[in-house]
Each structure stands twice: as C-alpha cells, then as structure tokens.
Amino acid sequence: MFPASVRLALLTASVVALPSYAAMADDAQVARGEYLVTIAGCNDCHTPGYFFGKPDMSRFLGGSDVGFEIPGVGVFPGRNITPDKETGIGSWTPEQIVAAIQTGQRPDGRTLAPIMPWPAFAHLTADDAMAIAAFLQSVKPVSNKVPGPFKPGDTVSTSMMRIIPPGGTAAAAPK
C-alpha cells in the first residue's frame, strides 16, 4: 500500500486534472445557447447567403447580405452578432446582449429593428437568455461590417425583402 503522503498527492493530482464544475457548467450553458439559437432561427437573418439558399457557414452569424424593408420605416439587414469587436457584438457584455434580445435596446441606446422578434424573446427565462449570450460570445468572430440600417429614401446597398403590412399590397407600399 502507498504511504498516506503518496495517496494524498495522487488524489490531489486527479482532482486538479478534472475539469472544474464552473467549466462544465459553462460548456452546458454554451450548448444550451447553441440549441436555442438554432431553434430560434437566428442563423436565418444573421448569416450571409441564407436567403439565397447558400448560407456561408464560414461566416456563421456574421451578418446578412439581405435587408428587410418595412414600408415607411426603412430597410434593416441582419447584423453581425459574432464576438468581433469592430463589426459585431464583441464589446457587448452578456447583460447587454440579454437586454438587446429581450428589450430591443442596444448598448448605444438605439432600438433594434422591428423585424427582430425581441418581444417574443422577452419571455425567455433568465438562464436561457444568458445561455444565448454565452453561445454568441463563443462563436468564431467574423469581421463583416453590415451596411445600414437604412431610412426611407436612403440608397440601399443590399438585396431587400419587402414586408407588406396586413391589408397592404406591394403596389401600395412606398418605394
């Protein structure tokens, strides 16, 4: 049998080699966030090429090349929601990400585009909202400055999808 000091050293080494509970919880939180981002369809509006049938997964969540036109309001391309500090949300805290997805308020005070379903996301649990933030902070940063948003009358530099209000028609919508 090993002396007590050797057994203690082996036990200490085995505990140190195990991943910490916090690291395992973070991995679980990121996995939960990935699941939620997937079922919420965030990729649809925030990944280039998605609306053309060829999503560019090398730029996953790096910002769309298509803007949604809301007549009389403007055109809103899906933003870069990767942790790129210059063109994405890399300088946002987890709490700021949660506030944006649940209240529609960006850290700079601007309100998110009306196409962003933050009123639905306001019903996320606190744990689920933080899991989404953890996942978004874990994805590969993509350097992609998305143009816009565009006000009515601005020259739009992206492809557009027009949103027709209930009872409206494309012909009646302002150009």
C-alpha positions in Angstrom: 0.0 0.0 0.0 1.1 3.6 -0.7 2.1 5.9 2.1 -0.5 8.5 3.1 1.5 11.3 1.5 1.6 9.5 -1.9 -2.1 8.7 -1.8 -2.8 12.4 -1.0 -0.6 13.5 -3.8 -2.3 11.2 -6.3 -5.8 12.3 -5.1 -4.8 16.0 -5.4 -3.4 15.4 -8.9 -6.5 13.6 -10.1 -8.8 16.3 -8.8 -6.7 19.1 -10.4 -6.8 17.2 -13.7 -10.6 17.1 -13.8 -12.4 20.0 -15.4 -13.8 22.4 -12.9 -17.6 22.4 -12.2 -17.6 26.0 -13.5 -16.1 25.0 -16.8 -18.6 22.1 -17.2 -21.4 24.5 -16.4 -20.1 27.0 -18.9 -19.9 24.2 -21.6 -23.5 23.2 -20.7 -24.6 26.8 -20.9 -23.0 27.3 -24.3 -24.6 24.1 -25.6 -28.0 25.3 -24.3 -27.4 28.6 -26.0 -26.5 26.9 -29.3 -29.7 24.8 -29.1 -31.8 28.0 -28.5 -30.1 30.0 -31.3 -30.7 27.0 -33.6 -34.4 26.6 -32.9 -35.0 30.4 -32.9 -33.6 30.6 -36.4 -31.0 33.3 -35.7 -28.9 31.9 -38.5 -31.7 32.7 -41.0 -31.4 36.5 -40.6 -27.8 36.8 -39.4 -25.8 34.5 -41.8 -24.8 35.7 -45.3 -26.2 33.8 -48.2 -29.1 32.2 -46.2 -31.8 33.9 -48.1 -30.2 32.9 -51.4 -30.2 29.3 -50.5 -26.5 29.0 -49.8 -25.7 30.1 -46.3 -22.0 30.9 -45.9 -21.3 28.9 -42.7 -17.7 30.1 -42.7 -19.3 33.5 -41.7 -22.0 32.0 -39.4 -23.9 34.8 -37.7 -21.6 37.3 -39.3 -24.4 39.5 -40.7 -26.8 39.1 -43.6 -26.5 40.4 -47.2 -30.3 40.9 -47.3 -32.2 43.7 -45.6 -35.9 43.6 -44.6 -37.8 46.6 -46.0 -40.6 47.8 -43.8 -42.5 50.4 -45.9 -42.3 53.9 -44.3 -39.8 52.7 -41.7 -36.7 51.6 -43.6 -34.5 48.6 -44.6 -32.8 46.5 -41.9 -30.1 43.9 -42.7 -29.5 41.3 -40.1 -26.5 42.5 -38.1 -23.2 40.7 -37.3 -23.8 39.0 -34.0 -20.4 37.3 -33.6 -17.9 38.5 -31.0 -15.9 40.5 -33.5 -15.1 43.7 -31.5 -15.1 46.0 -34.5 -18.1 44.8 -36.6 -20.0 42.5 -34.3 -21.1 42.4 -30.6 -17.7 41.6 -29.2 -17.6 44.6 -27.0 -21.0 43.9 -25.5 -21.3 42.3 -22.1 -23.5 39.2 -21.6 -26.0 41.5 -19.8 -26.1 43.9 -22.8 -26.7 41.0 -25.2 -29.6 39.8 -23.0 -31.0 43.3 -22.8 -30.9 43.6 -26.6 -32.6 40.3 -27.2 -35.2 40.8 -24.5 -36.0 44.5 -24.6 -34.8 45.6 -28.1 -32.3 48.1 -26.7 -28.7 48.1 -27.9 -25.9 49.3 -25.6 -25.7 52.5 -27.6 -29.4 53.3 -26.9 -30.6 52.5 -30.4 -33.7 50.3 -30.7 -33.4 47.1 -32.6 -35.1 46.8 -36.0 -38.8 46.0 -35.8 -38.1 42.7 -37.6 -36.1 41.4 -34.6 -38.5 39.3 -32.5 -37.4 40.7 -29.2 -41.0 40.8 -27.8 -41.1 37.0 -28.2 -37.6 36.6 -26.7 -38.7 38.8 -23.7 -40.4 35.6 -22.5 -37.1 33.6 -22.3 -36.0 32.6 -18.8 -33.1 34.4 -17.4 -31.0 31.2 -17.7 -32.0 30.7 -21.4 -31.2 34.4 -22.2 -27.8 34.1 -20.6 -27.1 30.8 -22.4 -27.8 32.6 -25.7 -25.4 35.3 -24.7 -22.7 32.7 -23.7 -23.1 30.9 -27.1 -22.9 34.2 -29.1 -19.7 35.1 -27.3 -18.3 31.6 -28.0 -18.7 31.5 -31.8 -15.9 32.4 -34.2 -15.6 36.2 -34.6 -16.4 37.3 -38.2 -15.1 40.6 -39.4 -18.1 41.9 -41.5 -19.4 45.4 -41.3 -23.1 45.2 -42.3 -24.4 48.3 -44.1 -27.4 50.1 -42.7 -29.9 50.4 -41.2 -31.4 52.5 -44.0 -34.1 55.1 -43.5 -36.8 55.5 -46.1 -35.4 57.2 -49.2 -31.8 56.2 -48.4 -29.8 54.4 -51.1 -29.8 50.8 -50.1 -26.7 48.7 -50.8 -28.1 45.3 -50.0 -30.7 43.0 -51.5 -34.1 43.5 -50.0 -37.1 41.6 -48.9 -40.3 43.7 -48.5 -42.6 43.2 -45.6 -46.1 44.0 -46.5 -48.3 45.2 -43.7 -51.6 43.4 -43.1 -54.1 44.6 -45.7 -51.4 46.3 -47.7 -50.1 45.5 -51.2 -46.7 45.8 -52.7 -48.2 48.4 -55.1 -49.4 50.5 -52.2 -46.2 50.4 -50.3 -43.9 53.4 -50.6 -40.7 53.0 -52.6 
